[in-house]
Amino acid sequence: MTSPPRNHRTTLRARRLTVGLLVAAMAQTTLGAVQPAAATDPAGAGSCQRPAHSFVPTRAVLPSLGRTVGVIQVPRTRDNAVGAGPLTQRGKWLMAMDPHTRPGGGHGTVILSGHTWPDGSALGNAMLANLQVGDRVSMLGRRGQRACYRITERTSFPANRVPSRTVFRSRGPERLVIVSCSGVRTGPGHWTRRTVWYAAPVAPAPPRPSSSAPPPPPSNSTGTTSSGSTGLLGGLLGGLFGGG
């Protein structure tokens, strides 16, 4: 059998090379389309587990906003009021956290806040427009810790009537509370209302107890049974909140 002419072989090689480049480009495009979707919500259903210990978060994932924002610790004021983040271009997209109660502690309120700006360009503005009941919020730590929450309630109070002792409680089941100024701006730093989001931890259901009965304890020489049990008492004591 005679071999095809040289120019025909060259054409075949060029076609094969073109097909290979097209396949590689299609694969790269597919990977590029999938990766950002996974990165925008690292706290998917399979990764939301109750943290083993409390931790200091450094980032907050807000899928409904399409953003991951920095979290900073802001100390209380002298009169024990919750502090706020800096009024700067960087600060307007930071989430301020009260350091008294941490995510994963098991009880009390993890208090967060975000600034609202009159030009609509801050974190608080984005939350007012997009953060609704059912949305998730995830707190991420520097060492890979993660605590996931789901918004269960959104409500608004007059600025001077926020029920501090019930919103910012130190006891009871753990929950996340986010506060932002809302309503009408009456002056620098002064708004007529406060919008509050309540969020409950997202965690898998605890494992069911085994249906098989444990083996009976061994009998001693007197015919009575001997058994022992060790109780484990655990708990974390959160910070005490003032009425501020």
KOLMI-931794 format. One line per field, with one value per residue: residue number from 1; chain; x, y, z of N, C-alpha, C in turn. Coordinates in steps of 0.001 Angstrom, whole numbers, plus 500000, padded with zeros to 6 digits. Layout:
! residues N
num: (NUM | ...) .
cadena: (A | ...) .
n_px: (X | ...) .
n_py: (Y | ...) .
n_pz: (Z | ...) .
ca_px: (X | ...) .
ca_py: (Y | ...) .
ca_pz: (Z | ...) .
c_px: (X | ...) .
c_py: (Y | ...) .
c_pz: (Z | ...) .
! end
This chain:
! residues 244
num: (1 | 2 | 3 | 4 | 5 | 6 | 7 | 8 | 9 | 10 | 11 | 12 | 13 | 14 | 15 | 16 | 17 | 18 | 19 | 20 | 21 | 22 | 23 | 24 | 25 | 26 | 27 | 28 | 29 | 30 | 31 | 32 | 33 | 34 | 35 | 36 | 37 | 38 | 39 | 40 | 41 | 42 | 43 | 44 | 45 | 46 | 47 | 48 | 49 | 50 | 51 | 52 | 53 | 54 | 55 | 56 | 57 | 58 | 59 | 60 | 61 | 62 | 63 | 64 | 65 | 66 | 67 | 68 | 69 | 70 | 71 | 72 | 73 | 74 | 75 | 76 | 77 | 78 | 79 | 80 | 81 | 82 | 83 | 84 | 85 | 86 | 87 | 88 | 89 | 90 | 91 | 92 | 93 | 94 | 95 | 96 | 97 | 98 | 99 | 100 | 101 | 102 | 103 | 104 | 105 | 106 | 107 | 108 | 109 | 110 | 111 | 112 | 113 | 114 | 115 | 116 | 117 | 118 | 119 | 120 | 121 | 122 | 123 | 124 | 125 | 126 | 127 | 128 | 129 | 130 | 131 | 132 | 133 | 134 | 135 | 136 | 137 | 138 | 139 | 140 | 141 | 142 | 143 | 144 | 145 | 146 | 147 | 148 | 149 | 150 | 151 | 152 | 153 | 154 | 155 | 156 | 157 | 158 | 159 | 160 | 161 | 162 | 163 | 164 | 165 | 166 | 167 | 168 | 169 | 170 | 171 | 172 | 173 | 174 | 175 | 176 | 177 | 178 | 179 | 180 | 181 | 182 | 183 | 184 | 185 | 186 | 187 | 188 | 189 | 190 | 191 | 192 | 193 | 194 | 195 | 196 | 197 | 198 | 199 | 200 | 201 | 202 | 203 | 204 | 205 | 206 | 207 | 208 | 209 | 210 | 211 | 212 | 213 | 214 | 215 | 216 | 217 | 218 | 219 | 220 | 221 | 222 | 223 | 224 | 225 | 226 | 227 | 228 | 229 | 230 | 231 | 232 | 233 | 234 | 235 | 236 | 237 | 238 | 239 | 240 | 241 | 242 | 243 | 244) .
cadena: (A | A | A | A | A | A | A | A | A | A | A | A | A | A | A | A | A | A | A | A | A | A | A | A | A | A | A | A | A | A | A | A | A | A | A | A | A | A | A | A | A | A | A | A | A | A | A | A | A | A | A | A | A | A | A | A | A | A | A | A | A | A | A | A | A | A | A | A | A | A | A | A | A | A | A | A | A | A | A | A | A | A | A | A | A | A | A | A | A | A | A | A | A | A | A | A | A | A | A | A | A | A | A | A | A | A | A | A | A | A | A | A | A | A | A | A | A | A | A | A | A | A | A | A | A | A | A | A | A | A | A | A | A | A | A | A | A | A | A | A | A | A | A | A | A | A | A | A | A | A | A | A | A | A | A | A | A | A | A | A | A | A | A | A | A | A | A | A | A | A | A | A | A | A | A | A | A | A | A | A | A | A | A | A | A | A | A | A | A | A | A | A | A | A | A | A | A | A | A | A | A | A | A | A | A | A | A | A | A | A | A | A | A | A | A | A | A | A | A | A | A | A | A | A | A | A | A | A | A | A | A | A | A | A | A | A | A | A | A | A | A | A | A | A) .
n_px: (500858 | 500565 | 501948 | 500261 | 500446 | 502978 | 501971 | 499339 | 499603 | 500597 | 498384 | 496552 | 497837 | 497746 | 494984 | 494441 | 495897 | 494509 | 491977 | 492739 | 493558 | 491124 | 489593 | 491061 | 490729 | 487947 | 487713 | 489162 | 487535 | 485192 | 486093 | 486773 | 484247 | 483047 | 484601 | 484452 | 481793 | 481857 | 483628 | 482324 | 480562 | 481694 | 480617 | 478859 | 476084 | 477206 | 479458 | 478820 | 479123 | 478819 | 481042 | 483876 | 484981 | 484830 | 485748 | 487715 | 486477 | 487630 | 486639 | 483545 | 481125 | 478770 | 476519 | 474138 | 474734 | 476815 | 479425 | 482467 | 483441 | 485670 | 486156 | 486327 | 487473 | 485857 | 486130 | 484060 | 482406 | 483083 | 480815 | 479803 | 478511 | 477903 | 480583 | 481594 | 482664 | 485433 | 484928 | 485639 | 486790 | 487647 | 486590 | 483831 | 483061 | 483625 | 482844 | 481928 | 482653 | 481485 | 483582 | 482809 | 481289 | 481826 | 481634 | 480504 | 480549 | 478295 | 476332 | 474542 | 474699 | 476214 | 477425 | 477201 | 477929 | 477258 | 478170 | 475938 | 475728 | 474968 | 475105 | 474549 | 476568 | 477744 | 478334 | 476101 | 474021 | 473927 | 473162 | 470644 | 469268 | 469507 | 469819 | 467951 | 465319 | 466067 | 468424 | 471965 | 474724 | 478140 | 480774 | 484228 | 487317 | 490819 | 492282 | 490944 | 488494 | 484913 | 481700 | 478326 | 475325 | 471778 | 469523 | 466810 | 464980 | 464048 | 463936 | 462842 | 463610 | 462793 | 465474 | 466086 | 464833 | 465663 | 465514 | 467729 | 468366 | 467140 | 467819 | 470651 | 471664 | 473261 | 472882 | 471226 | 470442 | 472935 | 473136 | 473319 | 473499 | 472930 | 473352 | 472279 | 472235 | 469265 | 466306 | 465710 | 468263 | 469300 | 471408 | 475050 | 476055 | 473661 | 470656 | 467196 | 466248 | 466972 | 467912 | 467604 | 468993 | 468353 | 469970 | 470217 | 472306 | 473580 | 473667 | 474413 | 471977 | 472132 | 473684 | 471641 | 470821 | 472176 | 470258 | 470655 | 470857 | 473087 | 475633 | 475000 | 476238 | 479078 | 478609 | 479225 | 480799 | 478821 | 476486 | 475253 | 475149 | 477763 | 478329 | 479454 | 479561 | 480543 | 480087 | 479967 | 480412 | 480003 | 480573 | 480437 | 481109 | 479710 | 480299 | 479182 | 476358 | 475551 | 472868 | 472948) .
n_py: (498814 | 502167 | 505072 | 508043 | 511255 | 513708 | 516286 | 515665 | 514131 | 516066 | 517762 | 516120 | 515865 | 518501 | 518845 | 517009 | 518195 | 520568 | 519651 | 518537 | 520828 | 522206 | 520458 | 520594 | 523300 | 523396 | 521780 | 523302 | 525570 | 524490 | 523709 | 526217 | 527328 | 525893 | 526069 | 528764 | 528749 | 526837 | 528060 | 530296 | 529571 | 528093 | 526811 | 524547 | 522170 | 519718 | 520357 | 521669 | 521369 | 520954 | 522937 | 521703 | 523201 | 526550 | 529452 | 532149 | 534015 | 534988 | 535581 | 536043 | 534311 | 535160 | 533985 | 534896 | 537496 | 537159 | 537390 | 537258 | 538468 | 540330 | 539728 | 541465 | 541890 | 543865 | 545808 | 546351 | 549460 | 552099 | 552309 | 549789 | 549216 | 547649 | 547635 | 549247 | 548891 | 550449 | 553673 | 553783 | 553460 | 550816 | 549786 | 549862 | 547553 | 545593 | 543165 | 543698 | 542189 | 541375 | 540540 | 538943 | 536571 | 533631 | 531964 | 528567 | 528067 | 527129 | 528339 | 531439 | 534708 | 535378 | 538293 | 540444 | 543165 | 545513 | 548317 | 550859 | 552932 | 556248 | 556511 | 554023 | 552082 | 550248 | 547361 | 546958 | 548079 | 546272 | 543947 | 544702 | 544766 | 542176 | 540025 | 537544 | 535701 | 532285 | 532352 | 531604 | 532033 | 531901 | 531431 | 531690 | 530422 | 531131 | 528803 | 526976 | 526467 | 526276 | 527595 | 527292 | 528991 | 529586 | 532042 | 532807 | 534698 | 538029 | 541303 | 544639 | 547456 | 550498 | 552798 | 553408 | 551474 | 548850 | 545613 | 544909 | 542970 | 540651 | 540367 | 540466 | 538230 | 536328 | 533752 | 530545 | 528666 | 528655 | 531335 | 533385 | 536865 | 539612 | 543039 | 546073 | 549507 | 551201 | 552462 | 555950 | 558276 | 560629 | 562188 | 562374 | 559162 | 558592 | 556908 | 556103 | 553550 | 550053 | 547172 | 543742 | 540570 | 537228 | 534149 | 530621 | 527855 | 525659 | 522287 | 518793 | 516263 | 514764 | 511536 | 508608 | 506580 | 503299 | 500424 | 497958 | 496259 | 496917 | 494644 | 492694 | 493673 | 492127 | 489534 | 489521 | 487651 | 487443 | 487318 | 489653 | 492466 | 494475 | 497763 | 500691 | 504206 | 507059 | 510392 | 513144 | 516451 | 519273 | 522579 | 525931 | 529124 | 532087 | 535629 | 538267 | 540238 | 543637 | 546018 | 547938) .
n_pz: (500000 | 499162 | 500701 | 501961 | 500336 | 501358 | 501917 | 502521 | 504852 | 506533 | 506697 | 508077 | 510565 | 511423 | 511717 | 513756 | 515850 | 516118 | 516981 | 519435 | 520861 | 521001 | 522614 | 525012 | 525604 | 526013 | 528289 | 530164 | 530257 | 531341 | 533899 | 534897 | 535076 | 537079 | 539415 | 540664 | 541664 | 543674 | 545389 | 546354 | 548344 | 550790 | 552937 | 552545 | 552593 | 553317 | 554797 | 557097 | 560324 | 563836 | 565677 | 567519 | 569541 | 570869 | 568913 | 567535 | 564992 | 561723 | 559264 | 557498 | 555741 | 553379 | 551533 | 550263 | 549695 | 548050 | 548944 | 550886 | 553912 | 556047 | 559567 | 562568 | 565941 | 568279 | 571083 | 574049 | 574859 | 577273 | 578821 | 578662 | 576285 | 573097 | 570817 | 567672 | 564248 | 562385 | 560877 | 557997 | 554548 | 554249 | 556587 | 556221 | 554995 | 556763 | 559282 | 562505 | 565620 | 568832 | 571488 | 573662 | 573469 | 571652 | 568418 | 568309 | 571013 | 572303 | 573966 | 574543 | 572920 | 569889 | 568869 | 566150 | 563917 | 561273 | 559301 | 558072 | 555315 | 554123 | 551339 | 550419 | 550120 | 551862 | 554037 | 555737 | 554190 | 552045 | 553403 | 554357 | 551965 | 550943 | 552804 | 554111 | 555829 | 556185 | 554761 | 554779 | 557041 | 557560 | 559811 | 559776 | 560965 | 561671 | 561663 | 560116 | 561303 | 561417 | 561701 | 561152 | 560347 | 560144 | 559058 | 561044 | 561792 | 561057 | 562086 | 563045 | 565062 | 566831 | 567247 | 569915 | 571337 | 571285 | 572501 | 574625 | 576605 | 575781 | 573112 | 573109 | 574740 | 577375 | 578100 | 577558 | 574483 | 571896 | 569558 | 566624 | 566235 | 564229 | 563809 | 562367 | 561415 | 560363 | 558711 | 558822 | 558202 | 560434 | 561019 | 561197 | 561864 | 563129 | 563093 | 562609 | 563206 | 564084 | 562485 | 563056 | 562752 | 563471 | 563976 | 563856 | 564889 | 562365 | 562157 | 561972 | 562869 | 566120 | 566624 | 566647 | 569515 | 569946 | 569023 | 570097 | 573190 | 575922 | 577152 | 580149 | 583395 | 585025 | 587496 | 591043 | 593734 | 595660 | 594421 | 593742 | 591504 | 590171 | 589272 | 587552 | 586866 | 585015 | 585092 | 582797 | 582978 | 581211 | 579872 | 578710 | 579885 | 579032 | 578339 | 580542 | 579979 | 579823 | 580304 | 578303) .
ca_px: (500000 | 501362 | 501686 | 499659 | 501428 | 503463 | 501086 | 498139 | 499950 | 500712 | 497025 | 495971 | 498455 | 497225 | 493605 | 494485 | 496368 | 493420 | 490970 | 493273 | 493510 | 489725 | 489183 | 491707 | 490092 | 486630 | 487891 | 489558 | 486363 | 484280 | 486646 | 486669 | 482867 | 482626 | 485369 | 483941 | 480552 | 482202 | 484368 | 481483 | 479844 | 482443 | 479854 | 477747 | 475364 | 478037 | 480570 | 478317 | 479088 | 478995 | 482459 | 484218 | 485318 | 484611 | 486904 | 487628 | 486375 | 488321 | 485874 | 482140 | 480647 | 477373 | 476194 | 473070 | 475358 | 477902 | 480643 | 483123 | 483947 | 486518 | 485542 | 487279 | 487007 | 485720 | 485818 | 482944 | 482668 | 483240 | 479530 | 479451 | 477751 | 478605 | 481367 | 481350 | 483868 | 485908 | 484184 | 486588 | 486434 | 487822 | 485716 | 482419 | 482787 | 484040 | 481833 | 482468 | 482159 | 481693 | 484435 | 482380 | 480771 | 482397 | 480937 | 480858 | 480581 | 477150 | 475274 | 474697 | 474563 | 477377 | 476927 | 477911 | 477304 | 477806 | 477802 | 475068 | 476167 | 473883 | 475169 | 474180 | 477733 | 478371 | 477849 | 474744 | 473097 | 473788 | 472385 | 469250 | 468664 | 469634 | 469887 | 466571 | 465078 | 466431 | 469789 | 473019 | 475892 | 479154 | 481923 | 485428 | 488459 | 492139 | 492810 | 490008 | 487235 | 483724 | 480404 | 477317 | 474052 | 470702 | 468687 | 465477 | 464076 | 464548 | 462989 | 463331 | 463208 | 463258 | 466866 | 466187 | 463981 | 466166 | 465465 | 469093 | 468487 | 466673 | 468571 | 472046 | 471642 | 474466 | 472514 | 470359 | 471110 | 473733 | 472587 | 474033 | 472671 | 473574 | 472640 | 472687 | 471376 | 468291 | 465358 | 466071 | 469477 | 468995 | 472663 | 476196 | 476011 | 472360 | 469575 | 465989 | 465908 | 467984 | 467438 | 468270 | 468839 | 468632 | 470365 | 470440 | 473369 | 473263 | 474487 | 473707 | 471287 | 472997 | 473448 | 470655 | 471425 | 472113 | 469069 | 471046 | 471050 | 474449 | 475738 | 474807 | 477499 | 479443 | 478143 | 480289 | 480658 | 477643 | 475300 | 474776 | 475891 | 478532 | 478371 | 479972 | 479312 | 481270 | 479356 | 480783 | 479716 | 480752 | 479859 | 481240 | 480469 | 479891 | 480449 | 477972 | 475934 | 474857 | 471611 | 473216) .
ca_py: (500000 | 503386 | 506049 | 509280 | 512314 | 514438 | 517389 | 515103 | 513775 | 517321 | 518246 | 515277 | 516230 | 519809 | 518659 | 516363 | 519183 | 521524 | 518980 | 518429 | 522138 | 522512 | 519657 | 521161 | 524580 | 523122 | 521274 | 524416 | 526420 | 523821 | 523816 | 527602 | 527657 | 525186 | 526448 | 529899 | 528412 | 526134 | 528937 | 531335 | 529072 | 526970 | 526168 | 523797 | 521306 | 518626 | 520826 | 522359 | 520527 | 521729 | 522990 | 521022 | 524216 | 527925 | 529995 | 533543 | 534029 | 536050 | 535863 | 535650 | 534009 | 535565 | 533572 | 535692 | 538729 | 536816 | 537973 | 536852 | 539714 | 540173 | 539893 | 542010 | 541947 | 545251 | 545772 | 547138 | 550844 | 552270 | 552077 | 548399 | 549076 | 546918 | 548525 | 549246 | 548905 | 551778 | 554383 | 553992 | 552733 | 549392 | 549402 | 549754 | 546175 | 544666 | 542807 | 543851 | 541152 | 541552 | 539407 | 538258 | 535227 | 533175 | 530870 | 527220 | 527933 | 526349 | 529192 | 532879 | 535375 | 535866 | 539580 | 541015 | 544377 | 546051 | 549715 | 551305 | 554240 | 556945 | 556337 | 552643 | 551329 | 549504 | 546012 | 547029 | 548306 | 545017 | 543014 | 545147 | 544464 | 540792 | 538986 | 537240 | 534463 | 531106 | 532476 | 531104 | 532827 | 530994 | 532074 | 530894 | 530743 | 531147 | 527435 | 526128 | 526252 | 526754 | 527514 | 527664 | 529428 | 529920 | 533135 | 532335 | 535832 | 539373 | 542253 | 546003 | 548153 | 551883 | 552792 | 553491 | 550456 | 547486 | 544884 | 544411 | 541784 | 539466 | 540253 | 540206 | 537452 | 535563 | 532377 | 529896 | 528056 | 529556 | 531890 | 534504 | 538056 | 540665 | 544305 | 547129 | 550695 | 551238 | 553565 | 557254 | 558872 | 561968 | 562896 | 561463 | 558077 | 558492 | 556355 | 555987 | 552164 | 549005 | 545887 | 542641 | 539236 | 536124 | 532948 | 529429 | 527005 | 524564 | 521151 | 517526 | 515712 | 513862 | 510136 | 507898 | 505529 | 501955 | 499678 | 496751 | 496482 | 496633 | 493399 | 492872 | 493754 | 490840 | 489293 | 489250 | 486370 | 487428 | 487218 | 490974 | 493006 | 495685 | 498622 | 502031 | 505154 | 508303 | 511474 | 514204 | 517729 | 520258 | 523814 | 527132 | 530288 | 533258 | 536911 | 538860 | 541378 | 544710 | 546408 | 549015) .
ca_pz: (500000 | 499056 | 501768 | 501461 | 500057 | 502513 | 502283 | 503121 | 506230 | 507286 | 506953 | 509119 | 511843 | 511810 | 512176 | 515074 | 516807 | 516343 | 517807 | 520795 | 521493 | 521294 | 523773 | 526200 | 525917 | 526566 | 529656 | 531013 | 530428 | 532274 | 535241 | 535320 | 535409 | 538277 | 540600 | 541435 | 542360 | 544905 | 546288 | 546928 | 549508 | 551350 | 554010 | 551984 | 553537 | 553796 | 555617 | 558280 | 561505 | 565062 | 566061 | 568769 | 570532 | 570426 | 568220 | 567109 | 563532 | 560988 | 558052 | 557473 | 554388 | 553203 | 550160 | 549657 | 549227 | 547142 | 549505 | 552119 | 554498 | 557221 | 560891 | 563533 | 567322 | 568730 | 572519 | 574557 | 575239 | 578719 | 579497 | 578386 | 575046 | 572038 | 569970 | 566231 | 563434 | 561990 | 559825 | 556907 | 553338 | 554538 | 557687 | 555864 | 554567 | 557812 | 560261 | 563855 | 566525 | 570266 | 571872 | 574872 | 573159 | 570388 | 567733 | 568741 | 572468 | 572772 | 574474 | 574465 | 571634 | 569154 | 568386 | 565012 | 563391 | 560038 | 559092 | 556996 | 554839 | 553431 | 549883 | 550085 | 549659 | 552953 | 554328 | 556259 | 553081 | 551301 | 554215 | 554368 | 550673 | 550470 | 553837 | 554469 | 556573 | 555412 | 554240 | 555660 | 557396 | 558092 | 560434 | 559523 | 561808 | 561042 | 561573 | 559401 | 562030 | 560703 | 562374 | 560160 | 560913 | 559210 | 559550 | 561429 | 561997 | 560771 | 562648 | 563144 | 566279 | 566973 | 567695 | 571381 | 571953 | 571044 | 573783 | 574786 | 577459 | 575055 | 571859 | 573413 | 575982 | 577671 | 578439 | 576593 | 573329 | 571061 | 568328 | 566034 | 566065 | 563441 | 563970 | 561460 | 561412 | 559270 | 558858 | 558257 | 558778 | 560930 | 561216 | 561147 | 562836 | 563796 | 562282 | 563436 | 563538 | 564051 | 561966 | 563760 | 562183 | 564395 | 563238 | 564677 | 564352 | 561449 | 562546 | 561759 | 564030 | 566895 | 566283 | 567464 | 570339 | 569373 | 569424 | 570820 | 574621 | 576354 | 577903 | 581593 | 584143 | 585639 | 588867 | 591996 | 594440 | 596525 | 593598 | 593351 | 590371 | 590439 | 588090 | 587813 | 585793 | 585139 | 584444 | 582214 | 583061 | 580415 | 579554 | 578560 | 580483 | 578193 | 579018 | 581117 | 579175 | 580515 | 579682 | 577380) .
c_px: (500900 | 500976 | 501101 | 500734 | 501785 | 502504 | 499793 | 498403 | 500058 | 499347 | 496364 | 496528 | 497909 | 495808 | 493578 | 494919 | 495273 | 492345 | 491453 | 493237 | 492092 | 489233 | 489784 | 491060 | 488723 | 486739 | 488255 | 488386 | 485388 | 484768 | 486527 | 485263 | 482437 | 483310 | 484820 | 482687 | 480848 | 482868 | 483478 | 480736 | 480575 | 481693 | 478634 | 477159 | 476262 | 479136 | 480119 | 478172 | 479353 | 480468 | 482700 | 484501 | 484958 | 485893 | 486644 | 487569 | 487147 | 487590 | 484438 | 481724 | 479157 | 476958 | 475120 | 473588 | 476426 | 479242 | 481156 | 483787 | 484805 | 485735 | 486624 | 486635 | 487003 | 485319 | 484604 | 483371 | 482762 | 481944 | 478945 | 478525 | 478585 | 479314 | 481015 | 482676 | 484254 | 485081 | 485154 | 486112 | 486601 | 486822 | 484269 | 482053 | 483368 | 482850 | 482483 | 481836 | 482471 | 482464 | 483932 | 481872 | 481237 | 481533 | 481422 | 480857 | 479402 | 476044 | 475605 | 474615 | 475913 | 476923 | 477822 | 477199 | 478001 | 477301 | 476819 | 475505 | 475044 | 473914 | 474887 | 475328 | 478376 | 477717 | 476414 | 473710 | 472850 | 472973 | 470914 | 468543 | 468596 | 469601 | 468493 | 466491 | 465349 | 467835 | 470797 | 474106 | 476895 | 480324 | 483130 | 486568 | 489764 | 492697 | 491822 | 488716 | 486076 | 482493 | 479360 | 475990 | 473049 | 469833 | 467282 | 464483 | 464802 | 463500 | 463644 | 462760 | 463538 | 464631 | 467006 | 465346 | 464419 | 466201 | 466793 | 469171 | 467970 | 467424 | 470004 | 472162 | 472930 | 474169 | 471596 | 471136 | 471859 | 472932 | 473455 | 473059 | 473493 | 472716 | 473181 | 471723 | 470457 | 467338 | 465856 | 467320 | 469169 | 470242 | 473800 | 476143 | 474688 | 471288 | 468389 | 465703 | 467148 | 467325 | 468278 | 467947 | 469210 | 468950 | 470662 | 471545 | 472826 | 474210 | 473720 | 473050 | 472220 | 472689 | 472451 | 471325 | 471232 | 470899 | 469408 | 471333 | 472477 | 474491 | 475578 | 476143 | 477805 | 478949 | 479325 | 479963 | 479409 | 476354 | 474714 | 475637 | 476614 | 478589 | 478892 | 479669 | 480082 | 480510 | 480313 | 479971 | 480542 | 479923 | 480832 | 480460 | 480772 | 480030 | 479123 | 477630 | 475214 | 473599 | 471770 | 472394) .
c_py: (501243 | 504355 | 507315 | 510327 | 513074 | 515553 | 516892 | 514727 | 515015 | 517877 | 517461 | 515631 | 517567 | 519694 | 518035 | 517353 | 520185 | 520932 | 518875 | 519740 | 522529 | 521751 | 520222 | 522476 | 524391 | 522637 | 522398 | 525344 | 525822 | 523933 | 525237 | 527984 | 527035 | 525738 | 527657 | 529582 | 527710 | 527080 | 529974 | 530876 | 527871 | 526245 | 525471 | 522842 | 520227 | 519061 | 521516 | 521374 | 521388 | 521744 | 522294 | 522023 | 525595 | 528452 | 531457 | 533574 | 535198 | 536424 | 535410 | 535456 | 534310 | 535223 | 534430 | 537038 | 538451 | 537323 | 537185 | 538104 | 539405 | 540407 | 540389 | 542031 | 543405 | 545241 | 546613 | 548575 | 550938 | 552029 | 550710 | 548242 | 548338 | 547903 | 548387 | 549315 | 550312 | 552368 | 554786 | 553229 | 551226 | 548930 | 549217 | 548367 | 545157 | 544374 | 542875 | 542815 | 541533 | 540343 | 538581 | 536836 | 534824 | 532113 | 529513 | 527021 | 527167 | 527170 | 530658 | 533399 | 535801 | 537135 | 540127 | 542281 | 544799 | 547461 | 549874 | 552713 | 554914 | 556800 | 554900 | 551728 | 550442 | 548136 | 546026 | 547238 | 547026 | 544001 | 543409 | 544770 | 542971 | 539711 | 538738 | 535960 | 533270 | 531158 | 531988 | 532138 | 531862 | 531794 | 531148 | 531380 | 530631 | 529738 | 526470 | 525847 | 526856 | 526547 | 528067 | 527983 | 529680 | 531011 | 532617 | 533477 | 537116 | 540362 | 543618 | 546666 | 549635 | 551876 | 552778 | 552445 | 549025 | 546750 | 544178 | 543101 | 540518 | 539270 | 539825 | 539421 | 536638 | 534105 | 531806 | 529330 | 529098 | 530070 | 533061 | 535663 | 539100 | 541922 | 545313 | 548301 | 550659 | 552392 | 554819 | 557785 | 560318 | 562806 | 561903 | 560422 | 557875 | 558047 | 556079 | 554558 | 551272 | 547740 | 544781 | 541331 | 538213 | 534883 | 531813 | 528577 | 525938 | 523426 | 519877 | 517040 | 514785 | 512409 | 509471 | 506825 | 504167 | 501208 | 498426 | 497085 | 496163 | 495333 | 493651 | 492928 | 492409 | 490753 | 489047 | 487982 | 486326 | 487365 | 488548 | 491491 | 494254 | 496500 | 499981 | 502931 | 506425 | 509382 | 512536 | 515483 | 518758 | 521492 | 524956 | 528321 | 531505 | 534520 | 537424 | 540116 | 542384 | 545111 | 547406 | 549186) .
c_pz: (500000 | 500165 | 501170 | 501209 | 501332 | 502927 | 502918 | 504579 | 507089 | 507633 | 508072 | 510497 | 512337 | 512344 | 513566 | 516153 | 517149 | 517241 | 519249 | 521537 | 521863 | 522515 | 525050 | 526602 | 526532 | 528006 | 530606 | 531283 | 531418 | 533703 | 535765 | 535700 | 536721 | 539518 | 541345 | 542214 | 543673 | 545908 | 546959 | 548167 | 550083 | 552443 | 553440 | 552995 | 554108 | 554742 | 556891 | 559432 | 562734 | 565461 | 567386 | 569883 | 569979 | 569780 | 567861 | 565582 | 562929 | 559707 | 558238 | 556018 | 554331 | 551771 | 549498 | 549163 | 548183 | 547624 | 550705 | 552688 | 555709 | 558499 | 561851 | 564915 | 567781 | 570193 | 572857 | 574847 | 576763 | 579471 | 579144 | 577180 | 574015 | 571127 | 568497 | 565497 | 563013 | 560848 | 558718 | 555684 | 553539 | 555581 | 557290 | 555339 | 555549 | 558719 | 561642 | 564775 | 567969 | 570791 | 573045 | 574619 | 571770 | 569724 | 568247 | 570233 | 573040 | 573375 | 574357 | 573037 | 571097 | 568440 | 567281 | 564569 | 562110 | 559816 | 557936 | 556606 | 554059 | 551911 | 549451 | 549746 | 550720 | 553152 | 554827 | 555168 | 552294 | 552089 | 554243 | 553067 | 550373 | 551542 | 554405 | 555292 | 555664 | 554851 | 555274 | 555887 | 558019 | 558625 | 560294 | 560402 | 561060 | 560834 | 560923 | 560139 | 561232 | 561572 | 561410 | 560850 | 559783 | 559834 | 559822 | 561601 | 561627 | 561267 | 562771 | 564391 | 566148 | 567630 | 569207 | 572093 | 571621 | 572375 | 574064 | 575553 | 576783 | 573750 | 572134 | 574716 | 576136 | 577994 | 577359 | 575421 | 572498 | 569871 | 567886 | 565875 | 565312 | 563548 | 562974 | 561582 | 560194 | 559517 | 558162 | 558965 | 559165 | 561162 | 561162 | 562262 | 563521 | 562797 | 563194 | 563884 | 563536 | 563506 | 562590 | 563046 | 563266 | 563565 | 564213 | 564061 | 563411 | 561788 | 562272 | 563032 | 564796 | 566558 | 567214 | 568304 | 569697 | 569906 | 570212 | 572275 | 575003 | 577139 | 579388 | 582305 | 584797 | 587080 | 589782 | 592789 | 595305 | 595728 | 593216 | 592216 | 590804 | 589170 | 588506 | 586643 | 586083 | 584403 | 583933 | 582220 | 582318 | 580199 | 579457 | 579104 | 579625 | 579026 | 579541 | 580362 | 580049 | 579765 | 578571 | 576197) .
! end
